[in-house]
C-alpha cells in the first residue's frame, strides 16, 4: 500500500512540475450565474492569476522523479 501511495504522489508531483513548465500563467475564477437573485453573490468577480515561480517546475519535476525512484525501492510486502 505504501508503495502505491508514494508512486501516486511521485507521478502527481511530476505531472504538476511538467504543467508548470509548460504554462506561463493560469487564470482562476469561479463560475457564477450572470443573473443571480441571491444578494450575497457578486455577478462579476475578478479572476485570480496564478504565475508559477521560476524554481517551481524543475523542483517539482526532480522531487517527483526522486519519489518515484523511492517507491520502486520499497519492498513489495513489508515483513511483520
C-alpha positions as YAML, in Angstrom:
chain: A
units: angstrom
residues:
- id: 1
  name: UNK
  ca: [0.00, 0.00, 0.00]
- id: 2
  name: UNK
  ca: [2.80, 2.42, 0.84]
- id: 3
  name: UNK
  ca: [4.50, 1.65, -2.43]
- id: 4
  name: UNK
  ca: [1.42, 2.59, -4.45]
- id: 5
  name: UNK
  ca: [0.87, 5.70, -2.33]
- id: 6
  name: UNK
  ca: [4.40, 7.04, -2.89]
- id: 7
  name: UNK
  ca: [4.25, 6.13, -6.57]
- id: 8
  name: UNK
  ca: [0.99, 8.10, -6.98]
- id: 9
  name: UNK
  ca: [2.40, 11.11, -5.11]
- id: 10
  name: UNK
  ca: [5.52, 11.00, -7.30]
- id: 11
  name: UNK
  ca: [3.53, 10.83, -10.53]
- id: 12
  name: UNK
  ca: [1.28, 13.69, -9.40]
- id: 13
  name: UNK
  ca: [4.27, 15.85, -8.49]
- id: 14
  name: UNK
  ca: [5.99, 15.01, -11.76]
- id: 15
  name: UNK
  ca: [2.92, 15.96, -13.80]
- id: 16
  name: UNK
  ca: [2.43, 19.15, -11.79]
- id: 17
  name: UNK
  ca: [6.04, 20.14, -12.50]
- id: 18
  name: UNK
  ca: [5.60, 19.45, -16.22]
- id: 19
  name: UNK
  ca: [2.44, 21.54, -16.23]
- id: 20
  name: UNK
  ca: [4.21, 24.44, -14.51]
- id: 21
  name: UNK
  ca: [6.97, 24.16, -17.11]
- id: 22
  name: UNK
  ca: [4.53, 24.50, -20.00]
- id: 23
  name: UNK
  ca: [2.09, 27.08, -18.58]
- id: 24
  name: UNK
  ca: [3.12, 30.72, -18.15]
- id: 25
  name: UNK
  ca: [0.11, 31.74, -16.10]
- id: 26
  name: UNK
  ca: [-3.32, 30.44, -15.17]
- id: 27
  name: UNK
  ca: [-6.49, 32.41, -14.56]
- id: 28
  name: UNK
  ca: [-8.63, 31.03, -11.76]
- id: 29
  name: UNK
  ca: [-12.22, 32.15, -11.48]
- id: 30
  name: UNK
  ca: [-15.41, 30.86, -10.00]
- id: 31
  name: UNK
  ca: [-18.36, 30.23, -12.23]
- id: 32
  name: UNK
  ca: [-21.17, 32.46, -11.07]
- id: 33
  name: UNK
  ca: [-24.50, 32.83, -12.75]
- id: 34
  name: UNK
  ca: [-24.82, 36.12, -14.59]
- id: 35
  name: UNK
  ca: [-28.39, 36.66, -13.46]
- id: 36
  name: UNK
  ca: [-28.35, 35.66, -9.84]
- id: 37
  name: UNK
  ca: [-31.16, 36.64, -7.48]
- id: 38
  name: UNK
  ca: [-29.03, 36.00, -4.41]
- id: 39
  name: UNK
  ca: [-27.75, 39.27, -2.95]
- id: 40
  name: UNK
  ca: [-24.51, 37.85, -1.50]
- id: 41
  name: UNK
  ca: [-23.27, 36.53, -4.86]
- id: 42
  name: UNK
  ca: [-21.43, 39.11, -6.90]
- id: 43
  name: UNK
  ca: [-22.25, 38.91, -10.58]
- id: 44
  name: UNK
  ca: [-18.81, 39.99, -11.78]
- id: 45
  name: UNK
  ca: [-15.69, 38.80, -10.00]
- id: 46
  name: UNK
  ca: [-12.09, 39.42, -10.98]
- id: 47
  name: UNK
  ca: [-10.27, 36.20, -11.83]
- id: 48
  name: UNK
  ca: [-7.24, 35.37, -9.73]
- id: 49
  name: UNK
  ca: [-3.99, 34.96, -11.62]
- id: 50
  name: UNK
  ca: [-1.51, 32.22, -10.74]
- id: 51
  name: UNK
  ca: [2.04, 32.61, -12.07]
- id: 52
  name: UNK
  ca: [4.38, 29.75, -11.09]
- id: 53
  name: UNK
  ca: [7.78, 30.92, -9.83]
- id: 54
  name: UNK
  ca: [10.89, 30.14, -11.88]
- id: 55
  name: UNK
  ca: [12.09, 27.46, -9.46]
- id: 56
  name: UNK
  ca: [8.78, 25.53, -9.28]
- id: 57
  name: UNK
  ca: [8.85, 23.41, -12.49]
- id: 58
  name: UNK
  ca: [12.33, 21.95, -12.06]
- id: 59
  name: UNK
  ca: [11.94, 21.44, -8.32]
- id: 60
  name: UNK
  ca: [8.63, 19.62, -8.74]
- id: 61
  name: UNK
  ca: [9.99, 17.50, -11.60]
- id: 62
  name: UNK
  ca: [13.03, 16.42, -9.59]
- id: 63
  name: UNK
  ca: [11.00, 15.80, -6.43]
- id: 64
  name: UNK
  ca: [8.54, 13.66, -8.39]
- id: 65
  name: UNK
  ca: [11.32, 11.65, -10.02]
- id: 66
  name: UNK
  ca: [13.03, 11.02, -6.69]
- id: 67
  name: UNK
  ca: [9.74, 9.96, -5.10]
- id: 68
  name: UNK
  ca: [9.03, 7.53, -7.94]
- id: 69
  name: UNK
  ca: [12.52, 6.04, -7.59]
- id: 70
  name: UNK
  ca: [11.97, 5.74, -3.84]
- id: 71
  name: UNK
  ca: [8.67, 3.95, -4.36]
- id: 72
  name: UNK
  ca: [10.41, 1.38, -6.57]
- id: 73
  name: UNK
  ca: [12.89, 0.57, -3.80]
- id: 74
  name: UNK
  ca: [10.19, -0.10, -1.18]
- id: 75
  name: UNK
  ca: [9.76, -3.87, -0.73]
- id: 76
  name: UNK
  ca: [6.57, -5.29, -2.21]
- id: 77
  name: UNK
  ca: [5.48, -6.74, 1.09]
- id: 78
  name: UNK
  ca: [6.77, -5.47, 4.41]
- id: 79
  name: UNK
  ca: [7.66, -8.10, 6.96]
- id: 80
  name: UNK
  ca: [5.52, -8.03, 10.03]
...
